[in-house]
Structures are given as structure tokens and as C-alpha cells.
Amino acid sequence: MQAPETPPRADSTQLVATLRECSARAAADNLTLGEVLDSVQEASYAFICMVLCLPFLQPVSLGPLAVAGGLTFAVLGWQCLRGHRSPMLPAKVRNVVMKQQSWDLLIQTCIKLLGWCARITAPRYFAWVEGDRGRRVFGSILIAGGLLMAVPFFGLPFNNALPALAIFFVCLAQLERDGLMIFIAIGWLVTTLIYFAVVWAAVIIYGREAIANLF
């Protein structure tokens, strides 16, 4: 049996260039998520997933869209674990249209975040990001982050952003070949679990009205 292939790599420099092009295109016309992903021109899961998580890197809950997006991340993680070289996205996700102002804000935020991350990333701990082990770690975190994002905590602040940060950092780990970012991604997953557990406990103890007043 042939071993699954490791998806080809991209890098953050290429990602920034692509995002700047997409920002200019969004200013001229409505831009769908599928058009952004098509502009990637790279079969890297990390490259595509980082673009896909852009809309979720905000404190406001995106409701049903987050459920669809989270399940999409989980499916992409499963595809990676299975050894598919190219991600396959559902048509509904590809056809999502966002206003130019939203794209511009999210893209600029991602570019700034990547610029900050460039100061702390370096090629290291290669065993966590390369070969079969790196593929399994990446796919597993992607599945976990996607399933947590899909939890229907509609209206709860940061319920999308926390797992999206886990996805962002595991993608950054792959793009920069930095295994240390894997542990940061896992830290965001743990933070998400703790956050959800506290909310559930508060609902059980104090009731929904107390949670509504809290947030």
C-alpha cells in the first residue's frame, strides 16, 4: 500500500502577496471565498486553510456560517489525514460573498498578524511539521479546531475566534516549518475547551439569563 503523500508547501510571503491581490480585487467587485482560494494556485492545505479562517478571526459569532465553516475545516483535516494532496471544498462555502470593507479589514488584519508572527517564527522542531507525523498532527488539530468552531454557541463572543486561532497557528507552523507553533495551536484548543466548559457550567449553575447579562 502506497503511503499518503505530504501536501506541497507554500510560505507566508506568498500568502501575503496573494492576500494583497485579493484586497485589490475586492475593491473593484464582489469577491467570493472560492475566488480567493482559486487565486492561491497551490495545493497546500495550510495555505488554503489560513485564508479560509480569515472571516472567523473576530470576536463576533458568525452563527450558522461558523457551523458550516467548522465542519469544512474538519473535513479538510480528514482529507489531509487520508493523504489527499488537494483540498476539496463544498460549493456553498466557495460561493460565500463578503463586502469589500469586510475583506479589506480581515485581509489587512491577517497581513499584520503574519508580519508580527514573522518576528517569532523560525524553522525548528521539524519532526512536528514534516513527513507523516507532521501531516497527522496538522490534520488532527484541523479536525479538533473545526469541530470546536462548529459548536452552536450562537451569540457567544470569541466562540469562533478561539478555535480559528488554533487553526491559524497550525497553518503558520506548516508554512514556516516551525514546530513551536504547533504547541501554541494546541494551547488555543485547550483555551477553547476551558472557555466552553466555563460557559456550560455557568449556564447550568446560573441559567441562561445570567449568561446573557454577563456578555
C-alpha positions as CSV (number, residue, x, y, z in Angstrom):
1,M,0.0,0.0,0.0
2,Q,1.4,3.4,-1.0
3,A,2.0,5.8,1.8
4,P,0.0,9.1,1.8
5,E,1.8,12.0,0.2
6,T,2.6,15.1,2.1
7,P,0.8,18.1,0.6
8,P,3.1,20.6,-1.2
9,R,4.2,23.6,0.7
10,A,3.6,27.3,0.3
11,D,5.0,30.1,2.5
12,S,3.8,33.2,4.3
13,T,5.4,35.5,1.8
14,Q,3.4,34.0,-1.0
15,L,0.3,34.2,1.2
16,V,0.8,37.9,1.9
17,A,1.2,38.6,-1.8
18,T,-2.0,36.7,-2.7
19,L,-4.0,38.5,0.0
20,R,-2.9,41.9,-1.2
21,E,-4.0,41.0,-4.7
22,C,-7.4,39.8,-3.3
23,S,-7.8,43.0,-1.4
24,A,-7.4,45.0,-4.7
25,R,-9.9,42.7,-6.5
26,A,-12.4,43.1,-3.7
27,A,-12.3,46.8,-4.1
28,A,-13.3,46.5,-7.7
29,D,-16.1,43.9,-7.4
30,N,-17.7,41.4,-5.1
31,L,-15.2,38.7,-4.2
32,T,-16.3,35.1,-3.3
33,L,-14.3,32.9,-1.0
34,G,-13.9,30.4,-3.9
35,E,-12.2,33.2,-6.0
36,V,-9.8,33.9,-3.2
37,L,-8.9,30.2,-2.8
38,D,-8.6,29.8,-6.6
39,S,-6.0,32.7,-6.6
40,V,-3.8,30.6,-4.2
41,Q,-2.6,28.4,-7.1
42,E,-1.1,26.0,-4.6
43,A,-2.3,22.6,-3.2
44,S,-1.1,23.3,0.3
45,Y,-3.8,22.7,3.0
46,A,-2.1,25.2,5.3
47,F,-2.2,28.0,2.6
48,I,-5.9,27.4,1.9
49,C,-7.0,26.9,5.5
50,M,-5.3,30.1,6.6
51,V,-7.2,32.1,4.0
52,L,-10.4,30.2,4.9
53,C,-10.1,31.0,8.6
54,L,-9.9,34.8,8.0
55,P,-13.6,35.6,8.5
56,F,-13.6,33.8,11.9
57,L,-10.7,35.8,13.4
58,Q,-13.1,38.3,15.0
59,P,-14.8,38.4,18.4
60,V,-18.4,38.4,16.9
61,S,-20.0,35.0,16.4
62,L,-20.9,34.2,12.8
63,G,-23.7,31.8,13.7
64,P,-24.7,29.2,11.1
65,L,-21.8,30.2,8.9
66,A,-19.4,29.2,11.7
67,V,-21.0,25.7,11.8
68,A,-20.6,25.3,8.1
69,G,-17.0,26.7,8.3
70,G,-16.1,24.5,11.2
71,L,-17.3,21.3,9.6
72,T,-15.4,22.3,6.4
73,F,-12.2,22.6,8.5
74,A,-12.9,19.2,10.0
75,V,-13.4,17.7,6.5
76,L,-10.2,19.3,5.2
77,G,-8.4,17.8,8.2
78,W,-9.8,14.4,7.4
79,Q,-8.8,14.8,3.8
80,C,-5.3,15.6,4.9
81,L,-5.1,12.6,7.2
82,R,-6.3,10.4,4.3
83,G,-3.4,11.7,2.1
84,H,-5.4,13.8,-0.4
85,R,-3.0,16.3,-2.0
86,S,-5.6,18.9,-3.0
87,P,-8.4,20.1,-0.6
88,M,-12.0,19.8,-1.9
89,L,-14.5,22.4,-0.7
90,P,-18.3,22.4,-0.9
91,A,-19.9,24.8,-3.3
92,K,-21.8,26.6,-0.6
93,V,-18.5,27.5,1.1
94,R,-16.9,28.6,-2.1
95,N,-19.8,30.9,-3.0
96,V,-19.8,32.9,0.2
97,V,-19.6,36.6,-0.7
98,M,-18.4,39.3,1.7
99,K,-18.4,43.0,1.3
100,Q,-15.3,44.8,0.2
101,Q,-14.9,46.5,3.6
102,S,-15.1,43.1,5.4
103,W,-12.5,41.5,3.1
104,D,-10.2,44.6,3.4
105,L,-10.4,44.6,7.2
106,L,-9.8,40.8,7.5
107,I,-7.0,40.7,4.9
108,Q,-5.2,43.6,6.5
109,T,-5.6,42.1,9.9
110,C,-4.1,38.8,8.6
111,I,-1.2,40.6,6.9
112,K,-0.4,42.5,10.1
113,L,-0.7,39.2,12.1
114,L,1.6,37.5,9.7
115,G,4.1,40.3,10.0
116,W,4.1,40.0,13.7
117,C,4.4,36.2,13.6
118,A,7.4,36.6,11.3
119,R,9.3,38.0,14.2
120,I,8.8,34.9,16.4
121,T,8.8,32.1,13.8
122,A,11.9,30.2,12.7
123,P,12.5,26.8,11.2
124,R,12.7,24.4,14.2
125,Y,11.3,21.2,15.6
126,F,10.9,19.8,12.2
127,A,9.6,16.5,13.4
128,W,6.3,18.2,14.3
129,V,5.7,19.7,10.8
130,E,7.3,17.4,8.3
131,G,6.6,13.9,6.9
132,D,3.8,11.6,8.0
133,R,4.0,12.8,11.6
134,G,3.6,16.4,10.6
135,R,0.7,15.6,8.3
136,R,-1.1,13.7,11.1
137,V,-0.5,16.5,13.7
138,F,-1.8,19.1,11.2
139,G,-4.8,17.1,10.2
140,S,-5.7,16.2,13.8
141,I,-5.5,19.9,15.0
142,L,-7.5,21.0,12.0
143,I,-10.3,18.5,12.8
144,A,-10.3,19.4,16.5
145,G,-10.4,23.2,15.7
146,G,-13.1,22.7,13.1
147,L,-15.4,20.7,15.4
148,L,-15.0,23.2,18.2
149,M,-15.8,26.0,15.8
150,A,-19.0,24.1,14.7
151,V,-20.3,24.0,18.3
152,P,-23.5,26.1,18.0
153,F,-22.8,28.7,20.7
154,F,-24.6,31.4,18.7
155,G,-24.1,34.9,20.1
156,L,-21.3,33.9,22.4
157,P,-18.2,36.2,21.8
158,F,-15.0,34.6,20.7
159,N,-16.6,31.2,20.2
160,N,-15.3,31.3,16.6
161,A,-12.1,33.2,17.1
162,L,-10.5,30.9,19.7
163,P,-10.6,27.7,17.5
164,A,-9.8,29.9,14.5
165,L,-6.6,30.9,16.2
166,A,-5.7,27.3,16.7
167,I,-6.2,26.7,13.0
168,F,-4.2,29.8,12.2
169,F,-1.2,28.8,14.2
170,V,-1.1,25.2,13.0
171,C,-1.2,26.6,9.4
172,L,1.6,29.0,10.4
173,A,3.6,26.1,11.7
174,Q,3.4,24.4,8.3
175,L,4.1,27.5,6.3
176,E,7.1,28.5,8.3
177,R,8.3,24.9,9.2
178,D,8.1,26.0,12.9
179,G,7.1,23.1,15.2
180,L,6.9,25.5,18.1
181,M,3.7,27.0,16.6
182,I,2.1,23.5,17.0
183,F,2.2,23.9,20.7
184,I,0.7,27.4,20.5
185,A,-2.1,25.9,18.4
186,I,-2.7,23.2,20.9
187,G,-2.8,25.9,23.6
188,W,-5.6,27.7,21.8
189,L,-7.5,24.4,21.6
190,V,-7.1,24.0,25.3
191,T,-8.2,27.6,25.9
192,T,-11.3,27.0,23.8
193,L,-12.2,23.9,25.7
194,I,-11.8,25.7,29.0
195,Y,-13.9,28.6,27.8
196,F,-16.7,26.4,26.6
197,A,-16.6,24.4,29.9
198,V,-16.9,27.6,31.9
199,V,-19.8,28.8,29.8
200,W,-21.6,25.4,30.2
201,A,-21.0,25.4,33.9
202,A,-22.4,29.0,34.2
203,V,-25.5,28.0,32.2
204,I,-26.1,25.0,34.4
205,I,-25.5,26.9,37.7
206,Y,-26.8,30.4,37.0
207,G,-29.1,29.9,34.0
208,R,-29.2,31.5,30.6
209,E,-30.3,34.9,31.8
210,A,-27.1,35.3,33.9
211,I,-25.0,34.4,30.8
212,A,-26.9,37.0,28.7
213,N,-26.2,39.6,31.4
214,L,-22.6,38.5,31.6
215,F,-21.9,39.0,27.9
